Amino acid sequence: MTSATTTAIPAEEELHWLALKMVAGLGTRRAGQLIETFRSPEAIFRASRSELEGAGLPGSVAQSISSGCAFEEALEQQGKMRAAGACLVTINSAEYPPLLREVYDPPVVLYARGQIGILQRTLFAVVGTRRPTPYGMAVAERLSADLSAAGLVIASGMARGIDTASHKGALSVNCPTIAVLGCGVDIVYPSENRRLSEQIAEKGVVLSEFPMGSAAFPQNFPIRNRIVSGACVGLLVIEGAQYSGSAITARLALDQGREVFAVPGNVTSKMSWGPNLLIKQGAKLVQDWNDVVVDLPPAVRRRLIDDGKQRILDLGEEPGDAPSPNGERADLAGPESETSRRILQKLAVDTPLHLDELIETMDRCSTSEVIAALFELEMLGLAKQLPGRQYVRKF
């Protein structure tokens, strides 16, 4: 398990933060108000019941804090964190995402696995449906790769579909990414993303405000989404129904004063209703990575330029290949064989083509030649195989 890289919090102080998180009936907003009033969790637990009630707490919650009963659960949490290689990022720590402090109810503690210094970089959210079309998956992976190469750190929720494609896109160009979970950081949800979770923790950060061991309950995800949007300078929606979770996250982003972007889709597809409606309502239409970057605030664009220069000068880091101005990736070579070039012309980004149908249309080519050509295109990153022996062109 990857251990977190952070400025270490003393164990006793960490225990007080965890105990504050475990206090029954103390919500995120009230916990933040207590930190503003008393400055530290240690001071909160030293305060008398009357002082706590004077700070606006109900008597039952004040009594719960005064009794210290939350420390038993906090000790258990601390043990689980050590076992999982996780650490605590508090709202007072230097590693806490700066933009997240600005939202209405920022979490006072975040559990993290990975390289949490990345939380200080410029974060950008990419979200969408759990049931994407091949077009949506291709766009999410490509745009996330290009935006990562441009210096943004992609944040998403590691859910099936667009979230997963977004994380994979960032990792494909050797760039970090951030997964914000609706469960504990020691829980993998969905379970098929176990390998992806480890890759993210190795290169980026797995993040959650939910305690260790927390299951992925449906009510957790709207709470999670405010972190995805709040920690980021902007948010991109790629496919989703009109009233989907990604549409809710977009509204949260607007409420938080973030830039909202959307990729247009086929008007006959329900998965396009969400982003198409957002565009009608004023979201920025995105066709390639540059549509996002040019609409970011000037200070953010300047930071991306400075970060890019630093990555070039830093010989110890291997940044992803930067996208070229016309949106084509410089590291993609063209197919060598004539058969591969012909197949590439037949493949579409949004319409899968079955292997049998492809073989039938490739006259004068044997089955083995077609399969070899498809393998070449996959290795070059120009085509992708879908379940059921179907193929699409990569966006």
C-alpha positions in Angstrom: 0.0 0.0 0.0 1.3 3.4 -0.9 2.0 5.6 2.1 1.0 9.3 1.9 3.5 12.0 1.4 2.6 14.9 3.8 3.8 17.2 6.5 3.2 14.8 9.5 0.6 15.8 12.0 1.6 14.8 15.6 -0.3 11.7 16.6 -2.0 13.4 19.5 -3.2 16.3 17.4 -4.4 13.9 14.7 -6.4 12.0 17.3 -8.2 15.3 18.3 -9.1 16.0 14.7 -10.4 12.5 14.3 -12.4 12.7 17.5 -14.0 16.0 16.3 -15.0 14.2 13.1 -16.5 11.3 15.2 -18.7 13.5 17.5 -22.3 12.4 17.1 -24.6 15.1 15.8 -21.9 17.5 14.9 -22.2 18.3 11.2 -19.6 19.6 8.8 -20.8 23.2 9.0 -20.9 23.3 12.9 -17.5 21.6 13.1 -16.0 24.4 10.9 -17.6 27.1 13.0 -16.1 25.5 16.1 -12.6 25.6 14.5 -13.1 29.2 13.6 -14.1 30.0 17.2 -11.7 27.9 19.2 -8.9 27.7 16.5 -8.0 24.0 17.2 -9.7 20.7 18.1 -7.7 20.5 21.3 -9.2 23.8 22.5 -12.7 22.5 21.6 -12.3 19.4 23.7 -10.8 21.5 26.6 -13.8 23.9 26.5 -16.6 23.6 29.1 -20.1 22.5 28.2 -21.4 26.1 28.8 -18.7 27.5 26.5 -19.6 25.0 23.8 -23.3 25.9 24.2 -22.4 29.5 24.0 -20.8 28.8 20.7 -24.2 27.7 19.4 -24.1 23.9 20.0 -27.2 22.0 21.2 -26.8 20.6 24.7 -26.6 17.0 23.6 -23.7 17.7 21.2 -21.9 19.9 23.8 -22.2 17.0 26.3 -20.9 14.5 23.7 -17.8 16.6 23.2 -17.3 17.2 26.9 -17.5 13.5 27.7 -14.7 12.7 25.3 -16.6 9.6 24.2 -15.5 10.2 20.6 -11.9 9.4 21.3 -12.5 5.6 21.4 -13.7 5.7 17.8 -11.0 8.1 16.9 -8.3 5.6 18.1 -10.0 2.9 15.9 -9.9 5.3 12.9 -6.3 6.1 13.5 -5.4 2.4 13.5 -7.3 1.8 10.2 -5.5 4.8 8.7 -2.1 3.3 9.6 -3.1 -0.1 8.2 -4.2 1.5 4.9 -1.3 3.8 4.5 -3.6 6.8 4.7 -3.1 10.2 6.3 -5.3 13.1 7.5 -5.5 16.4 5.7 -7.0 19.0 8.0 -8.6 22.3 7.0 -5.7 24.1 8.8 -2.9 22.2 7.0 -0.9 23.5 4.1 -1.9 20.6 1.9 -5.6 21.3 2.1 -7.0 22.2 -1.4 -7.1 26.1 -1.3 -10.3 26.5 -3.4 -12.1 24.0 -1.2 -11.8 26.3 1.8 -14.0 28.8 -0.1 -17.1 26.6 -0.3 -20.1 26.9 2.1 -19.4 23.9 4.1 -15.8 22.7 3.6 -14.9 19.4 5.3 -12.7 20.0 8.4 -10.8 16.8 7.7 -10.0 14.7 4.5 -8.7 11.2 4.5 -6.1 10.6 1.8 -3.9 8.0 0.2 -1.1 9.1 -2.1 1.0 12.2 -2.9 -1.1 14.9 -1.2 1.2 17.7 -2.2 -0.6 17.4 -5.6 -3.7 18.9 -3.9 -1.9 22.3 -4.1 -1.8 22.2 -7.9 -4.5 23.5 -10.3 -7.3 20.9 -10.1 -9.9 20.5 -12.9 -13.0 18.2 -12.6 -14.2 15.9 -15.3 -17.5 14.1 -14.7 -20.3 12.3 -16.5 -22.6 9.3 -16.7 -21.9 5.8 -15.4 -23.4 4.5 -18.7 -21.5 6.3 -21.4 -21.5 5.7 -25.1 -18.3 4.7 -26.9 -18.1 8.3 -28.0 -18.3 9.6 -24.4 -15.6 7.2 -23.2 -13.3 8.2 -26.1 -13.8 11.9 -25.5 -13.3 11.6 -21.7 -10.1 9.7 -22.1 -8.7 12.0 -24.8 -9.6 15.3 -23.2 -8.4 14.2 -19.8 -5.1 13.2 -21.3 -4.7 16.5 -23.1 -5.7 18.7 -20.1 -3.3 16.7 -17.9 -0.5 17.3 -20.4 -1.4 21.0 -20.4 -0.7 21.1 -16.6 -4.1 20.6 -15.0 -4.7 17.8 -12.5 -7.9 15.9 -13.3 -10.2 15.2 -10.4 -13.2 12.8 -10.7 -15.1 10.3 -8.6 -13.7 6.9 -9.8 -17.2 5.7 -10.7 -17.9 3.5 -13.6 -18.0 5.2 -17.0 -16.8 8.7 -17.6 -15.0 9.0 -14.2 -13.0 5.9 -14.9 -12.1 7.0 -18.4 -11.0 10.4 -17.1 -8.6 8.9 -14.6 -7.2 6.5 -17.1 -6.7 9.4 -19.6 -4.6 11.3 -17.1 -2.6 8.2 -16.2 -2.0 7.3 -19.8 0.2 10.4 -20.2 2.0 9.8 -16.9 0.2 12.6 -15.1 -1.4 12.5 -11.6 -5.1 12.4 -11.0 -7.3 12.7 -8.0 -10.2 10.3 -7.1 -12.7 11.7 -4.6 -14.7 8.9 -3.1 -18.2 8.5 -1.7 -16.8 5.9 0.8 -13.7 5.4 2.9 -10.3 5.6 1.2 -9.8 2.0 2.3 -12.8 0.8 0.3 -12.7 0.3 -3.4 -16.0 1.2 -5.2 -16.7 -0.1 -7.7 -14.7 -3.2 -7.0 -13.5 -3.6 -10.6 -11.5 -0.4 -10.1 -9.1 -1.9 -7.5 -6.1 -1.8 -9.9 -7.1 1.8 -10.9 -7.3 2.8 -7.3 -3.8 1.7 -6.6 -2.5 3.4 -9.7 -4.1 6.7 -8.6 -2.7 6.4 -5.1 0.7 5.7 -6.6 0.7 8.7 -9.0 -1.9 11.0 -7.5 -4.4 11.0 -4.6 -7.4 9.0 -3.4 -9.4 11.4 -1.2 -12.6 11.2 0.9 -14.2 13.0 3.8 -15.9 9.8 4.9 -14.3 7.8 7.8 -12.3 4.7 7.2 -14.5 1.7 6.5 -17.5 3.8 5.3 -19.5 2.0 2.7 -20.6 3.7 -0.6 -24.1 4.6 0.4 -26.2 6.4 -2.3 -26.6 9.5 0.0 -22.8 9.9 0.1 -22.4 10.8 -3.5 -24.1 14.3 -3.6 -21.9 15.1 -0.5 -18.9 13.9 -2.3 -19.7 15.9 -5.4 -19.4 19.3 -3.7 -15.7 18.4 -3.0 -15.1 17.4 -6.7 -16.5 20.8 -7.8 -15.3 22.9 -4.9 -11.7 21.9 -5.0 -11.4 22.6 -8.8 -11.0 25.7 -10.8 -13.6 24.4 -13.3 -15.7 21.4 -14.2 -16.3 19.6 -17.5 -19.4 17.5 -18.1 -19.2 14.6 -20.7 -22.5 12.9 -21.2 -25.3 12.5 -18.7 -29.1 12.6 -18.4 -30.9 15.9 -17.7 -31.2 15.2 -14.0 -28.1 13.1 -13.5 -25.5 13.3 -10.8 -23.2 15.1 -13.2 -25.9 17.8 -13.8 -26.2 18.2 -10.0 -22.4 18.6 -9.7 -22.5 21.2 -12.5 -25.1 23.2 -10.5 -22.9 22.9 -7.4 -19.9 24.2 -9.4 -22.0 27.2 -10.6 -23.1 27.9 -7.0 -19.4 27.8 -6.0 -18.4 30.3 -8.7 -16.5 27.7 -10.8 -16.2 27.7 -14.6 -18.5 25.0 -16.2 -17.8 23.4 -19.5 -19.6 20.7 -21.5 -19.0 18.5 -24.5 -21.9 18.5 -27.0 -23.4 15.2 -28.0 -25.8 13.5 -30.3 -29.2 15.2 -29.9 -31.0 11.8 -30.3 -29.1 10.3 -27.3 -30.5 10.8 -23.8 -26.9 10.8 -22.5 -26.4 14.1 -24.4 -29.3 15.9 -22.7 -27.4 17.0 -19.7 -24.4 18.6 -21.4 -26.4 20.0 -24.3 -28.8 21.7 -21.8 -25.8 23.1 -19.9 -24.4 24.6 -23.1 -27.9 26.2 -23.8 -27.7 27.7 -20.3 -24.3 29.2 -20.8 -21.7 26.5 -20.2 -18.6 26.7 -22.4 -18.8 24.3 -25.4 -15.6 22.1 -25.5 -14.3 20.4 -28.7 -10.7 20.1 -27.6 -8.4 20.9 -24.6 -7.7 24.4 -25.7 -11.4 25.4 -25.4 -11.0 24.8 -21.6 -7.6 26.4 -21.1 -8.4 29.7 -22.9 -11.5 30.2 -20.7 -9.7 29.7 -17.4 -8.9 32.8 -15.3 -5.7 34.7 -16.4 -4.0 33.9 -13.1 -4.6 30.1 -13.7 -3.3 30.3 -17.2 -0.2 32.0 -16.0 0.3 29.3 -13.4 -0.1 26.6 -16.0 2.6 28.3 -18.1 5.0 28.6 -15.2 4.3 25.0 -14.1 5.0 23.8 -17.6 8.3 25.6 -17.7 9.3 24.1 -14.4 8.4 20.6 -15.5 10.7 21.0 -18.6 13.5 22.3 -16.4 13.0 19.6 -13.8 14.9 16.7 -15.2 13.7 14.4 -12.5 10.1 14.6 -13.7 8.7 13.0 -16.9 5.6 15.1 -17.8 3.0 13.7 -20.2 3.4 14.7 -23.9 1.9 18.1 -24.4 -0.9 18.2 -26.9 -0.2 20.1 -30.1 -2.2 23.3 -31.0 -4.4 21.4 -33.5 -5.4 18.8 -30.9 -3.3 16.0 -32.4 -1.0 14.1 -30.1 2.6 14.2 -31.1 3.4 10.7 -29.9 0.9 8.9 -32.2 2.6 7.5 -35.3 0.5 6.5 -38.3 -0.1 2.9 -39.2 2.5 1.3 -41.4 0.5 -1.2 -43.3 -2.0 -0.4 -46.1 -4.6 -2.8 -44.4 -4.3 -0.8 -41.1 -4.9 2.5 -42.9 -7.9 1.2 -44.7 -9.4 -0.2 -41.5 -8.8 3.1 -39.7 -10.8 4.9 -42.4 -13.7 2.6 -41.8 -13.8 3.0 -38.0 -15.8 5.7 -36.3 -15.5 7.3 -32.9 -19.1 6.9 -31.9 -20.3 3.8 -33.8 -18.8 0.5 -32.9 -18.0 -1.9 -35.8 -18.1 -5.6 -35.2 -15.1 -7.7 -36.2 -17.2 -9.9 -38.5 -18.6 -6.9 -40.3 -15.2 -5.4 -40.7 -13.8 -8.6 -42.2 -16.6 -8.7 -44.7 -15.9 -5.2 -45.9 -12.1 -5.8 -46.2 -12.0 -7.6 -49.6 -8.7 -9.3 -50.5 -7.7 -9.4 -46.9 -7.7 -12.6 -44.8 -9.1 -12.7 -41.3 -5.6 -12.9 -39.8 -4.5 -9.8 -41.7 -7.5 -7.8 -40.4 -6.8 -9.0 -36.8 -3.1 -8.1 -37.1 -4.0 -4.7 -38.5 -6.4 -4.1 -35.6 -3.8 -5.1 -33.1 -1.4 -2.6 -34.8 -4.0 0.2 -34.5 -4.6 -0.6 -30.8 -0.9 -0.5 -30.1 -0.6 2.9 -31.8 -3.5 4.2 -29.7 -5.6 4.8 -32.8 -8.3 2.2 -32.2 -9.9 0.5 -29.2 -11.6 -2.9 -28.8 -14.9 -2.9 -26.9 -16.7 -5.9 -25.4 -18.3 -8.2 -27.9 -15.4 -8.0 -30.5 -16.4 -4.5 -31.5 -14.0 -1.7 -32.5 -14.1 2.1 -32.5 -11.7 4.7 -33.6 -10.0 6.6 -30.7 -11.0 10.3 -30.5 
